[in-house]
Amino acid sequence: MGLRLLKVLAAVLLGASGALMYAASWQRWAGACPWADSEGELCTLRQDHLYDFLPPSAPWQPVGDAAQLAGWSLLVLALAFLLLPWALTGRRPGHFSAVALVITVAAMAALGIAMIRSGLTGSVVTLPASDLAVYGWALIPPFLLVRWAVEARGWAIAAAASLVLATPLVAAFSYAIGSYDARPWWEAISGAFTVIGGGCLLVDAVVGGAGSELQTPPFRSPRLHPQQVFDHGECQ
């Protein structure tokens, strides 16, 4: 598969994941918290961790289809992450990054499935090692993305930076902090950053004409001893 096509596929998956997360946030906040307004009584109530769906934890009160939409968002994001090392850098990840990537994808998939099942049943569903999955989803992606951003070029750098801003670790220390438990629409902001990351990657696929194929290690000619070089010159 050419690198350009791979970037387009990753961009589409990121856009879908971000849109699903925005839709999940809409389920929680629309009708309770108008955008940029968190003063209403119902809005204050909806900010309680009781309504958190990312991920839900007991006690939990579901709101609409928020949990299912967020779960599908994480599943699609896991697929996108499988392509990101190549899409951002043009080369396969190293051994350490590959292990971290497997853990991240497994954590996202496990949480996504648990969230979908929680939304369908209306009660919290936990999977084995769910706490470890939360840590894998929250802590590892920012470091992976920064690692790939170092090797990225052009619009791929902007894509990686936007995806870093979308991670729950960054959100937990910035735009997810509210006057009560959770700031209204913070999941939508995360989803928007994911969509922007996908858009930057799509632009990179369109304008990044050079290097349209996956990179392979450059060919290295055999190293010659100085005497061999001299003899070669004499023969000519």
VEXTOR-939435 format. One record per residue (C-alpha): residue number from 0; residue in three letters; x, y, z. Coordinates in pm, 1 decimal. Each point is the difference from the previous one (the first is absolute). Layout:
# residues N
NODE n res c1 c2 c3
NODE NUM ALA X Y Z
...
//
This chain:
# residues 236
NODE n res c1 c2 c3
NODE 0 MET 0.0 0.0 0.0
NODE 1 GLY 142.2 340.2 -97.2
NODE 2 LEU 74.5 244.6 276.6
NODE 3 ARG -241.4 256.6 -139.9
NODE 4 LEU -291.7 -244.0 3.8
NODE 5 LEU 93.2 -110.2 351.3
NODE 6 LYS -3.3 363.7 117.2
NODE 7 VAL -342.0 55.1 -155.0
NODE 8 LEU -138.9 -308.7 173.7
NODE 9 ALA 145.4 107.3 335.9
NODE 10 ALA -142.6 350.0 -50.7
NODE 11 VAL -347.8 -137.7 -72.5
NODE 12 LEU 11.9 -218.9 311.5
NODE 13 LEU 111.8 295.0 214.1
NODE 14 GLY -278.4 216.3 -139.0
NODE 15 ALA -258.6 -270.0 70.4
NODE 16 SER 130.4 -53.3 353.5
NODE 17 GLY -6.9 372.1 76.0
NODE 18 ALA -351.5 39.5 -140.7
NODE 19 LEU -127.6 -289.9 210.9
NODE 20 MET 156.3 150.7 312.5
NODE 21 TYR -158.1 336.4 -76.1
NODE 22 ALA -336.7 -173.2 -40.3
NODE 23 ALA 48.6 -175.4 335.4
NODE 24 SER 73.7 333.8 166.3
NODE 25 TRP -310.8 145.7 -161.5
NODE 26 GLN -208.6 -272.5 163.6
NODE 27 ARG 124.9 103.7 343.5
NODE 28 TRP -0.5 378.9 -25.0
NODE 29 ALA -248.9 112.7 -264.5
NODE 30 GLY -316.3 134.5 160.0
NODE 31 ALA 172.9 30.0 337.3
NODE 32 CYS 301.8 219.5 -71.6
NODE 33 PRO -10.9 245.1 -290.5
NODE 34 TRP 348.4 40.9 -146.3
NODE 35 ALA 224.2 214.7 228.0
NODE 36 ASP -277.3 26.1 261.2
NODE 37 SER 34.0 -209.0 315.7
NODE 38 GLU -210.2 201.7 244.5
NODE 39 GLY -337.2 -170.6 -28.6
NODE 40 GLU -130.4 -235.8 266.5
NODE 41 LEU -36.7 -292.9 -239.4
NODE 42 CYS 344.7 68.6 -142.3
NODE 43 THR 155.6 -4.9 345.4
NODE 44 LEU -171.9 -330.7 69.3
NODE 45 ARG 122.5 -151.6 -329.4
NODE 46 GLN 361.3 87.0 89.8
NODE 47 ASP -5.2 -261.7 275.3
NODE 48 HIS 229.0 -301.4 -53.7
NODE 49 LEU -318.2 -206.5 29.4
NODE 50 TYR -51.9 69.9 -372.8
NODE 51 ASP 356.0 -69.0 -115.8
NODE 52 PHE 16.5 -248.5 -285.0
NODE 53 LEU 369.5 14.5 -84.4
NODE 54 PRO 9.8 -255.2 152.9
NODE 55 PRO -303.6 -51.4 225.4
NODE 56 SER 56.9 -112.0 357.1
NODE 57 ALA -248.7 -93.5 271.4
NODE 58 PRO -214.8 173.1 101.2
NODE 59 TRP -93.7 108.3 -350.8
NODE 60 GLN -300.7 157.3 -166.9
NODE 61 PRO -8.9 -43.0 -379.5
NODE 62 VAL -110.4 291.2 -217.3
NODE 63 GLY -140.1 -96.3 -338.0
NODE 64 ASP 242.6 -194.6 -218.6
NODE 65 ALA 310.7 179.9 125.2
NODE 66 ALA 177.6 -312.8 121.8
NODE 67 GLN -65.0 -198.2 -318.8
NODE 68 LEU 115.4 284.5 -224.8
NODE 69 ALA 313.6 55.0 206.8
NODE 70 GLY 70.6 -372.7 -3.3
NODE 71 TRP -18.4 -12.7 -378.8
NODE 72 SER 221.8 307.8 -11.1
NODE 73 LEU 270.6 -181.6 195.7
NODE 74 LEU -27.3 -310.0 -219.1
NODE 75 VAL 44.6 208.5 -315.4
NODE 76 LEU 285.6 190.5 164.9
NODE 77 ALA 171.1 -331.3 78.4
NODE 78 LEU -9.5 -85.5 -370.7
NODE 79 ALA 143.4 340.9 -85.3
NODE 80 PHE 283.6 -45.0 248.8
NODE 81 LEU 103.5 -320.8 -174.3
NODE 82 LEU 76.4 211.0 -308.6
NODE 83 LEU 141.3 312.3 166.6
NODE 84 PRO 368.7 -100.9 25.0
NODE 85 TRP 16.0 -40.8 -377.6
NODE 86 ALA -240.1 286.7 -75.4
NODE 87 LEU 194.6 251.0 212.0
NODE 88 THR 358.9 -109.0 -55.0
NODE 89 GLY -4.5 -214.6 -313.1
NODE 90 ARG 176.4 -287.4 171.4
NODE 91 ARG -82.1 -284.0 234.4
NODE 92 PRO 32.5 59.9 375.9
NODE 93 GLY 297.7 -117.4 200.7
NODE 94 HIS -23.8 -288.6 243.8
NODE 95 PHE -85.2 214.3 303.6
NODE 96 SER -257.6 206.0 -190.4
NODE 97 ALA -152.0 -316.8 -145.5
NODE 98 VAL -54.0 -150.2 345.7
NODE 99 ALA -148.6 327.1 128.4
NODE 100 LEU -223.4 15.7 -307.5
NODE 101 VAL -134.0 -351.2 56.9
NODE 102 ILE -81.7 85.7 361.4
NODE 103 THR -171.9 322.7 -104.3
NODE 104 VAL -212.3 -163.3 -270.1
NODE 105 ALA -99.2 -286.3 231.1
NODE 106 ALA -94.6 248.0 274.8
NODE 107 MET -212.0 211.4 -236.8
NODE 108 ALA -174.8 -306.5 -138.5
NODE 109 ALA -72.7 -140.3 346.1
NODE 110 LEU -138.5 330.5 127.3
NODE 111 GLY -202.5 52.7 -315.1
NODE 112 ILE -165.8 -339.2 31.8
NODE 113 ALA -70.3 54.7 370.6
NODE 114 MET -153.0 342.6 -69.4
NODE 115 ILE -224.4 -131.7 -275.4
NODE 116 ARG -120.1 -282.4 223.4
NODE 117 SER -54.5 244.3 287.9
NODE 118 GLY -210.1 225.2 -219.3
NODE 119 LEU -207.7 -289.2 -131.2
NODE 120 THR -68.0 -145.3 344.9
NODE 121 GLY -35.1 332.1 182.1
NODE 122 SER 245.4 -106.7 270.4
NODE 123 VAL 376.4 -3.3 34.7
NODE 124 VAL 167.0 -296.2 -170.7
NODE 125 THR 362.3 -64.3 90.5
NODE 126 LEU 239.5 -232.5 -177.7
NODE 127 PRO 299.2 -182.6 149.8
NODE 128 ALA 291.4 238.7 64.8
NODE 129 SER -226.3 298.1 -73.8
NODE 130 ASP 205.5 224.0 230.4
NODE 131 LEU 316.1 -83.7 -193.7
NODE 132 ALA -186.4 74.0 -322.7
NODE 133 VAL -90.4 346.4 128.2
NODE 134 TYR 364.4 71.8 80.7
NODE 135 GLY 112.4 -130.7 -338.0
NODE 136 TRP -253.5 218.7 -181.4
NODE 137 ALA 65.2 312.0 207.4
NODE 138 LEU 377.5 -2.2 49.7
NODE 139 ILE 172.3 -162.1 -297.6
NODE 140 PRO -143.0 175.5 -311.6
NODE 141 PRO 144.5 349.3 71.3
NODE 142 PHE 352.4 -137.1 24.7
NODE 143 LEU -41.1 -212.7 -311.7
NODE 144 LEU -132.8 296.2 -197.3
NODE 145 VAL 283.5 225.3 113.5
NODE 146 ARG 246.8 -272.9 -97.8
NODE 147 TRP -150.5 -21.6 -348.3
NODE 148 ALA -22.9 378.0 -33.7
NODE 149 VAL 378.0 21.0 34.8
NODE 150 GLU 36.3 -209.5 -315.7
NODE 151 ALA -293.4 158.5 -185.1
NODE 152 ARG 23.5 264.3 -271.8
NODE 153 GLY -229.8 272.7 -127.2
NODE 154 TRP -367.8 -24.7 82.4
NODE 155 ALA 55.7 -331.5 177.3
NODE 156 ILE 158.9 196.6 286.3
NODE 157 ALA -316.1 208.3 35.0
NODE 158 ALA -208.1 -319.2 -7.7
NODE 159 ALA 203.3 -154.7 282.1
NODE 160 ALA -16.9 320.4 205.8
NODE 161 SER -378.3 18.8 -35.0
NODE 162 LEU -35.5 -364.3 100.4
NODE 163 VAL 211.8 62.4 309.0
NODE 164 LEU -244.1 275.0 100.0
NODE 165 ALA -287.4 -246.1 -45.5
NODE 166 THR 139.9 -251.8 249.6
NODE 167 PRO -168.7 -40.7 340.0
NODE 168 LEU 327.4 70.6 180.1
NODE 169 VAL 21.0 350.5 -148.6
NODE 170 ALA -373.5 54.7 45.8
NODE 171 ALA 18.1 -97.2 368.3
NODE 172 PHE 242.0 286.4 67.3
NODE 173 SER -161.7 263.1 -222.4
NODE 174 TYR -336.5 20.1 -176.5
NODE 175 ALA -169.0 -280.5 198.7
NODE 176 ILE 40.9 191.2 327.4
NODE 177 GLY -318.7 178.2 102.2
NODE 178 SER -140.2 183.4 297.8
NODE 179 TYR -175.9 -318.5 106.1
NODE 180 ASP 100.8 -355.0 -103.2
NODE 181 ALA 31.3 21.3 -378.5
NODE 182 ARG -1.6 296.4 -235.7
NODE 183 PRO -295.1 -4.0 -240.8
NODE 184 TRP 77.3 -120.8 -351.7
NODE 185 TRP 357.3 -104.7 77.5
NODE 186 GLU -47.6 -329.1 -186.5
NODE 187 ALA -113.0 199.9 -303.7
NODE 188 ILE 320.6 204.3 16.1
NODE 189 SER 201.2 -321.2 4.7
NODE 190 GLY -198.0 -126.8 -297.6
NODE 191 ALA 57.8 327.2 -185.6
NODE 192 PHE 376.3 -28.5 50.6
NODE 193 THR -18.3 -355.5 -137.8
NODE 194 VAL -186.4 121.3 -308.6
NODE 195 ILE 256.3 277.8 -48.3
NODE 196 GLY 278.0 -256.7 26.3
NODE 197 GLY -167.2 -206.6 -269.0
NODE 198 GLY -39.3 309.3 -216.4
NODE 199 CYS 368.4 87.9 31.1
NODE 200 LEU 93.7 -354.2 -93.7
NODE 201 LEU -229.0 18.3 -302.4
NODE 202 VAL 165.2 324.1 -110.8
NODE 203 ASP 338.6 -166.6 44.9
NODE 204 ALA -113.5 -284.5 -224.8
NODE 205 VAL -110.6 246.1 -268.2
NODE 206 VAL 288.6 248.9 2.6
NODE 207 GLY 277.5 -233.9 111.7
NODE 208 GLY 80.4 -126.4 -346.9
NODE 209 ALA 351.7 -103.2 89.7
NODE 210 GLY 34.1 -332.9 173.2
NODE 211 SER -329.4 -148.3 -114.7
NODE 212 GLU 127.2 -349.0 81.0
NODE 213 LEU 92.5 -152.7 331.5
NODE 214 GLN 361.6 65.5 84.5
NODE 215 THR 251.0 -281.5 8.1
NODE 216 PRO 354.7 13.0 130.3
NODE 217 PRO 227.1 166.0 -259.6
NODE 218 PHE 240.2 -218.6 -200.8
NODE 219 ARG 352.7 12.7 126.9
NODE 220 SER 285.4 -89.3 -230.8
NODE 221 PRO 276.2 -219.5 142.9
NODE 222 ARG 268.6 194.0 182.9
NODE 223 LEU 330.2 -18.9 -190.3
NODE 224 HIS 344.1 -0.1 151.8
NODE 225 PRO 210.1 301.9 -114.1
NODE 226 GLN 241.9 -236.9 -181.7
NODE 227 GLN -295.7 -148.3 -190.4
NODE 228 VAL -106.9 347.2 -108.6
NODE 229 PHE 356.6 73.9 -120.6
NODE 230 ASP 22.4 -330.2 -189.8
NODE 231 HIS -339.9 64.3 -156.9
NODE 232 GLY 118.0 337.4 -124.4
NODE 233 GLU 312.9 -150.3 -150.9
NODE 234 CYS -200.3 -257.7 -191.3
NODE 235 GLN -189.7 280.2 -168.2
//
